Amino acid sequence: MGTLKVTTPSEREIVMTRVFDAPRKLVFDAHTKPDLVKRWLLGPPGWSMPVCEIDLRVGGKFRYVWRRDNDGTQMGMGGVYREIEA
């Protein structure tokens, strides 16, 4: 796996770039299909991801929620797709 490069072109934008030694379709699917995202985008031990919603289109939204198993504490994040490149 290549080195992660993070840039902030503006105050409201973060661009992360990394090269993977894997087929392009596999990497794209791993970032855009909820069943695959839930397999690798894990929280700390003892957390699960009960919500993984992806509306993969420009203007579509994504939302992730993680839950701590022992007490139900939740944390989440989400956003809007502004551009999609496969």
C-alpha positions as CSV (number, residue, x, y, z in Angstrom):
1,M,0.0,0.0,0.0
2,G,1.3,3.4,-0.9
3,T,1.9,6.4,1.3
4,L,-1.2,8.5,2.2
5,K,-1.0,12.0,0.8
6,V,-3.4,14.6,2.4
7,T,-3.9,18.1,1.1
8,T,-6.4,20.8,2.1
9,P,-7.1,22.9,-1.0
10,S,-9.6,25.0,0.9
11,E,-11.0,25.4,4.4
12,R,-13.9,23.1,3.5
13,E,-12.1,20.5,1.5
14,I,-9.8,17.6,2.2
15,V,-8.2,15.5,-0.5
16,M,-6.6,12.2,0.4
17,T,-4.6,10.2,-2.2
18,R,-3.1,6.7,-1.9
19,V,-2.0,4.2,-4.4
20,F,-3.1,0.6,-3.8
21,D,-1.5,-2.5,-5.3
22,A,-4.9,-3.9,-6.3
23,P,-7.3,-3.8,-9.2
24,R,-9.0,-0.4,-9.6
25,K,-12.5,-2.0,-9.5
26,L,-11.7,-3.8,-6.2
27,V,-10.5,-0.6,-4.5
28,F,-13.4,1.4,-5.9
29,D,-15.9,-1.2,-4.7
30,A,-14.2,-1.4,-1.2
31,H,-14.9,2.4,-0.8
32,T,-18.4,2.5,-2.3
33,K,-20.3,-0.7,-1.4
34,P,-21.7,-0.7,2.1
35,D,-21.1,-4.4,2.8
36,L,-17.4,-4.0,1.9
37,V,-16.9,-0.7,3.7
38,K,-18.2,-2.3,6.9
39,R,-15.4,-4.9,6.6
40,W,-12.5,-2.5,6.7
41,L,-13.7,0.9,8.0
42,L,-13.7,-0.3,11.6
43,G,-13.6,1.7,14.8
44,P,-11.5,0.7,17.8
45,P,-11.9,-2.8,19.3
46,G,-15.4,-3.2,20.8
47,W,-17.1,-1.0,18.2
48,S,-19.5,-2.0,15.4
49,M,-20.8,-0.1,12.4
50,P,-24.6,-0.5,12.4
51,V,-25.2,2.3,9.8
52,C,-23.3,2.5,6.5
53,E,-25.4,4.4,3.9
54,I,-23.9,5.3,0.5
55,D,-25.9,7.1,-2.3
56,L,-23.1,7.0,-4.9
57,R,-23.9,9.8,-7.3
58,V,-22.8,13.4,-7.5
59,G,-25.0,15.2,-4.8
60,G,-25.6,11.9,-3.1
61,K,-24.9,11.5,0.6
62,F,-22.9,9.0,2.7
63,R,-23.4,8.4,6.4
64,Y,-21.5,6.1,8.8
65,V,-22.4,5.4,12.4
66,W,-20.2,3.4,14.8
67,R,-21.5,2.1,18.1
68,R,-19.6,1.0,21.2
69,D,-20.9,-2.5,22.0
70,N,-20.6,-2.3,25.8
71,D,-22.6,0.9,26.4
72,G,-24.2,2.0,23.1
73,T,-22.2,5.2,22.7
74,Q,-22.3,6.3,19.1
75,M,-20.1,8.4,16.8
76,G,-20.7,9.2,13.2
77,M,-19.7,11.1,10.1
78,G,-21.2,11.9,6.7
79,G,-21.0,14.1,3.7
80,V,-22.0,14.7,0.1
81,Y,-20.3,13.4,-3.0
82,R,-19.1,16.4,-5.0
83,E,-17.2,14.4,-7.6
84,I,-16.8,10.7,-8.3
85,E,-14.0,9.2,-10.3
86,A,-13.7,5.4,-10.8
